[in-house]
């Protein structure tokens, strides 16, 4: 093709062929010619941005999209694409404006709902996040990821019983989906269903245990708290419950106060019987805010120090 005589349509077709052939750099050149022929065109700008994003050039992708902002903001998909690119570059004001436009154009736009819900969750606006993720689940009930996203935010919001209900329904729909099953086990442990959760943990095979380790590390990073200290031993159901309850105490959520005290006493009684101790440094700290007796705290410290030294 002769670049001097190419039409917009020819350039777009050539770019699509080159992209399909696994040649993103050459495809980008063709899409850039199309954009030069029709400046501000949403389709050509989006195609250029897609190639640039694939090559790891997020800032350039956003720059190209902004040249077609008016056209992109006229369509819910276009506005959402602009918002995602802006988020990738840390341009949150641009992203918020574009997401708001997308939802104004289409209040049921799945990607805009999902992404703004996750942003609300990061800001601690749980009601907005859960309302939008519930809508996403209702819009795509056949997609396990929609159920997973809703359950993850329910857990982050410390609504463990709600997460368990959603995950149980998802498992009924999709069968033994590993990511659903592991999340269900975690939700039950966090909710204090120790025996049921531990029985499920004991049935995990090596692949399941490896997936659980990864999921716990991810949960700790996402929620901004320590659920599992990698690469230490995997926590059992009692430890998982305690860690989430300790986090709750950091934000003055005392709902698990009495149950946490009882679980700690049960863990210490088990250590007394079996001689198997735990690294209880977190328990030593948070135990000071619980109605544990001085002699209980002294024994807990003694066992914990011995276990830390052994490790």
C-alpha positions as CSV (number, residue, x, y, z in Angstrom):
1,X,0.0,0.0,0.0
2,X,1.1,3.5,-0.7
3,X,0.9,5.6,2.5
4,X,0.3,8.8,0.4
5,X,-2.9,7.3,-1.2
6,X,-4.2,5.1,1.7
7,X,-7.7,5.7,2.8
8,X,-8.8,5.6,6.4
9,X,-10.5,2.3,5.9
10,X,-7.5,0.7,4.2
11,X,-5.2,1.7,7.0
12,X,-7.6,0.3,9.7
13,X,-7.9,-3.0,7.8
14,X,-4.1,-3.2,7.3
15,X,-3.6,-2.5,11.0
16,X,-6.1,-5.3,12.0
17,X,-4.3,-7.8,9.7
18,X,-0.9,-6.9,11.1
19,X,-2.2,-7.2,14.6
20,X,-3.8,-10.6,13.9
21,X,-0.4,-11.7,12.4
22,X,1.3,-10.8,15.7
23,X,3.0,-7.6,14.5
24,X,1.9,-4.9,16.9
25,X,4.6,-2.4,16.0
26,X,3.7,-2.5,12.3
27,X,0.0,-2.5,13.2
28,X,0.6,0.7,15.2
29,X,2.1,2.4,12.2
30,X,-1.0,1.6,10.2
31,X,-3.4,2.7,12.9
32,X,-1.4,6.0,13.4
33,X,-1.9,6.7,9.6
34,X,-5.6,6.2,10.0
35,X,-5.7,8.6,12.9
36,X,-3.7,11.1,10.9
37,X,-6.3,10.9,8.2
38,X,-9.2,11.3,10.7
39,X,-7.9,13.2,13.7
40,X,-10.0,12.7,16.8
41,X,-11.5,9.4,15.5
42,X,-12.3,7.2,18.5
43,X,-11.8,3.9,16.6
44,X,-8.4,4.7,15.3
45,X,-7.3,6.3,18.6
46,X,-8.5,3.2,20.5
47,X,-6.6,0.9,18.1
48,X,-3.4,2.9,18.5
49,X,-3.8,2.8,22.3
50,X,-4.4,-0.9,22.4
51,X,-1.1,-1.5,20.5
52,X,0.8,0.9,22.8
53,X,-0.6,-0.7,25.9
54,X,0.4,-4.1,24.7
55,X,3.9,-2.8,24.2
56,X,4.0,-1.4,27.8
57,X,3.6,2.3,26.8
58,X,0.7,3.2,29.0
59,X,1.4,7.0,29.0
60,X,1.6,7.1,25.2
61,X,-1.7,5.1,25.0
62,X,-3.4,7.7,27.3
63,X,-2.0,10.6,25.3
64,X,-3.4,9.1,22.1
65,X,-6.8,8.5,23.6
66,X,-7.0,12.1,24.9
67,X,-6.7,13.3,21.3
68,X,-10.1,11.6,20.7
69,X,-11.6,12.4,24.1
70,X,-14.8,14.1,22.7
71,X,-15.6,11.0,20.5
72,X,-14.8,8.5,23.3
73,X,-16.9,10.3,25.8
74,X,-19.9,10.0,23.5
75,X,-20.0,6.2,24.0
76,X,-20.0,4.1,27.2
77,X,-17.4,1.7,25.9
78,X,-15.2,4.5,24.7
79,X,-15.4,6.4,28.0
80,X,-14.6,3.3,30.0
81,X,-11.6,2.6,27.8
82,X,-10.4,6.1,28.4
83,X,-11.0,5.7,32.2
84,X,-9.0,2.5,32.3
85,X,-6.1,4.0,30.5
86,X,-6.2,7.0,32.8
87,X,-6.2,4.7,35.9
88,X,-3.2,2.9,34.6
89,X,-1.3,6.2,34.5
90,X,-2.5,7.5,37.8
91,X,-4.7,10.2,36.3
92,X,-7.6,9.6,38.7
93,X,-9.5,12.8,38.0
94,X,-9.7,11.9,34.3
95,X,-10.7,8.3,35.2
96,X,-13.5,9.4,37.5
97,X,-14.8,11.8,34.9
98,X,-14.8,9.1,32.2
99,X,-16.4,6.5,34.4
100,X,-19.1,8.9,35.4
101,X,-19.8,9.6,31.8
102,X,-19.9,5.9,30.9
103,X,-22.4,5.2,33.7
104,X,-24.5,8.2,32.7
105,X,-24.7,6.8,29.2
106,X,-25.3,3.2,30.3
107,X,-26.0,2.6,34.0
108,X,-25.6,-1.1,33.5
109,X,-22.2,-1.0,31.8
110,X,-20.4,-4.0,33.3
111,X,-16.8,-2.8,33.1
112,X,-17.6,0.7,34.4
113,X,-19.7,-0.8,37.3
114,X,-17.0,-3.3,38.2
115,X,-14.1,-0.9,38.1
116,X,-15.8,1.9,40.0
117,X,-17.0,-0.7,42.6
118,X,-13.4,-1.8,43.1
119,X,-12.3,1.9,43.4
120,X,-15.1,2.4,46.0
121,X,-13.9,-0.6,47.9
122,X,-10.3,0.7,48.0
123,X,-11.7,4.0,49.5
124,X,-13.7,2.0,52.1
125,X,-17.1,2.9,50.6
126,X,-18.4,-0.6,51.0
127,X,-22.1,0.1,50.3
128,X,-21.4,1.6,46.9
129,X,-18.9,-1.2,46.1
130,X,-21.2,-4.0,47.0
131,X,-24.3,-2.5,45.3
132,X,-22.4,-2.2,42.0
133,X,-20.7,-5.6,42.3
134,X,-24.1,-7.1,43.0
135,X,-25.4,-5.5,39.8
136,X,-22.4,-6.9,37.9
137,X,-23.2,-10.4,39.3
138,X,-26.8,-10.1,38.3
139,X,-25.8,-8.9,34.8
140,X,-23.4,-11.9,34.3
141,X,-24.5,-14.7,36.6
142,X,-22.8,-17.2,34.4
143,X,-19.3,-15.8,35.0
144,X,-17.5,-17.1,38.1
145,X,-15.4,-14.0,38.2
146,X,-18.4,-11.8,38.9
147,X,-19.2,-13.9,42.0
148,X,-15.5,-13.9,43.0
149,X,-15.3,-10.1,42.9
150,X,-18.4,-9.7,45.0
151,X,-17.2,-12.3,47.5
152,X,-13.8,-10.7,47.8
153,X,-15.2,-7.3,48.6
154,X,-17.7,-8.8,51.1
155,X,-14.7,-10.4,52.9
156,X,-12.7,-7.1,52.7
157,X,-15.8,-5.4,54.3
158,X,-15.8,-8.1,57.0
159,X,-19.2,-9.4,55.9
160,X,-18.1,-13.0,56.1
161,X,-21.5,-14.6,56.4
162,X,-22.6,-12.8,53.3
163,X,-19.5,-13.9,51.4
164,X,-20.1,-17.5,52.5
165,X,-23.7,-17.4,51.2
166,X,-22.6,-15.9,47.8
167,X,-19.8,-18.4,47.4
168,X,-22.0,-21.4,48.3
169,X,-24.5,-20.4,45.7
170,X,-21.7,-19.9,43.1
171,X,-20.4,-23.4,44.0
172,X,-23.9,-24.8,43.5
173,X,-24.0,-23.2,40.0
174,X,-20.4,-23.9,38.8
175,X,-19.4,-27.1,40.7
176,X,-16.0,-27.7,42.3
177,X,-14.4,-24.5,41.1
178,X,-11.1,-24.2,43.1
179,X,-11.1,-20.5,43.5
180,X,-14.6,-20.5,44.7
181,X,-14.0,-23.4,47.1
182,X,-10.9,-21.9,48.7
183,X,-12.6,-18.6,49.2
184,X,-15.5,-20.3,50.8
185,X,-13.2,-22.1,53.3
186,X,-11.5,-18.8,54.1
187,X,-14.8,-17.0,54.6
188,X,-15.9,-19.7,57.0
189,X,-12.6,-19.5,58.9
190,X,-12.8,-15.7,59.1
191,X,-16.4,-16.0,60.4
192,X,-15.3,-18.3,63.2
193,X,-16.6,-21.6,61.8
194,X,-13.4,-23.1,63.0
195,X,-14.2,-26.9,62.9
196,X,-15.9,-26.8,59.5
197,X,-13.2,-24.7,57.9
198,X,-10.4,-26.8,59.4
199,X,-12.0,-30.0,58.1
200,X,-12.0,-28.5,54.6
201,X,-8.4,-27.3,55.0
202,X,-7.4,-30.8,56.0
203,X,-8.8,-32.2,52.8
204,X,-6.8,-29.9,50.5
205,X,-4.2,-31.7,48.3
206,X,-0.7,-30.1,47.6
207,X,-2.1,-28.1,44.7
208,X,-4.9,-26.8,46.8
209,X,-2.5,-25.8,49.6
210,X,-0.3,-24.0,47.1
211,X,-3.3,-22.1,45.8
212,X,-4.4,-21.3,49.3
213,X,-1.0,-19.8,50.1
214,X,-1.2,-17.6,47.0
215,X,-4.7,-16.5,47.8
216,X,-3.9,-15.7,51.4
217,X,-0.9,-13.6,50.3
218,X,-3.1,-11.8,47.8
219,X,-5.9,-11.2,50.3
220,X,-3.3,-9.6,52.7
221,X,-2.0,-7.3,50.0
222,X,-5.4,-6.3,48.7
223,X,-6.9,-5.6,52.1
224,X,-3.8,-3.9,53.5
225,X,-3.4,-6.3,56.3
226,X,-1.4,-9.4,57.2
227,X,-3.5,-12.6,56.8
228,X,-0.6,-14.8,56.1
229,X,3.1,-14.3,56.7
230,X,4.9,-15.7,53.6
231,X,6.9,-17.9,53.5
232,X,5.9,-19.2,57.0
233,X,3.7,-22.2,57.6
234,X,0.2,-22.0,56.3
235,X,-2.2,-20.8,59.1
236,X,-4.9,-23.2,60.3
237,X,-8.5,-22.1,60.7
238,X,-7.9,-20.8,64.2
239,X,-5.0,-18.6,63.1
240,X,-6.9,-17.3,60.1
241,X,-9.8,-16.3,62.4
242,X,-7.4,-14.6,64.9
243,X,-5.6,-12.6,62.2
244,X,-8.8,-11.2,60.8
245,X,-10.0,-10.4,64.3
246,X,-6.7,-8.7,65.2
247,X,-7.2,-6.5,62.0
248,X,-10.7,-5.6,63.2
249,X,-9.3,-4.4,66.5
250,X,-7.1,-2.0,64.6
251,X,-10.2,-0.2,63.3
252,X,-12.1,-0.5,66.7
253,X,-14.3,-3.3,65.5
254,X,-14.9,-5.3,68.6
255,X,-17.6,-7.7,67.3
256,X,-15.3,-10.8,67.7
257,X,-13.9,-9.7,71.1
258,X,-15.5,-12.6,73.1
259,X,-15.1,-15.2,70.5
260,X,-11.5,-14.2,69.9
261,X,-10.7,-14.6,73.6
262,X,-12.3,-18.0,73.6
263,X,-10.3,-19.1,70.5
264,X,-7.0,-17.9,72.0
265,X,-7.7,-19.9,75.2
266,X,-8.6,-23.0,73.1
267,X,-5.3,-22.6,71.1
268,X,-3.3,-22.4,74.3
269,X,-5.1,-25.4,75.8
270,X,-4.2,-27.4,72.7
271,X,-0.5,-26.3,73.0
272,X,-0.6,-27.4,76.6
273,X,-1.9,-30.9,75.6
274,X,0.2,-31.5,72.5
275,X,3.4,-29.6,73.2
276,X,3.0,-28.0,69.7
277,X,3.4,-24.2,70.1
278,X,2.8,-21.3,67.8
279,X,4.5,-18.1,66.9
280,X,2.2,-15.9,69.0
281,X,3.8,-12.5,68.8
282,X,0.6,-11.0,67.4
283,X,-1.4,-12.6,70.1
284,X,0.9,-11.3,72.8
285,X,0.2,-7.7,71.6
286,X,-3.5,-7.9,70.9
287,X,-4.0,-10.1,74.0
288,X,-3.3,-7.0,76.1
289,X,-6.7,-5.6,74.9
290,X,-8.6,-8.8,75.7
291,X,-9.8,-10.1,79.1
292,X,-7.0,-12.7,79.4
293,X,-5.6,-13.2,82.9
294,X,-2.0,-12.2,83.7
295,X,-1.0,-15.9,84.1
296,X,-2.5,-16.8,80.8
297,X,-0.5,-14.0,79.1
298,X,2.7,-15.1,80.8
299,X,2.3,-18.7,79.6
300,X,1.5,-17.5,76.1
301,X,4.6,-15.3,76.0
302,X,6.8,-18.2,77.3
303,X,5.5,-20.7,74.7
304,X,5.7,-18.1,71.9
305,X,9.3,-17.1,72.7
306,X,10.3,-20.8,72.7
307,X,8.6,-21.4,69.3
308,X,10.2,-18.3,67.8
309,X,13.6,-19.4,69.0
310,X,13.0,-22.9,67.6
311,X,12.2,-21.5,64.2
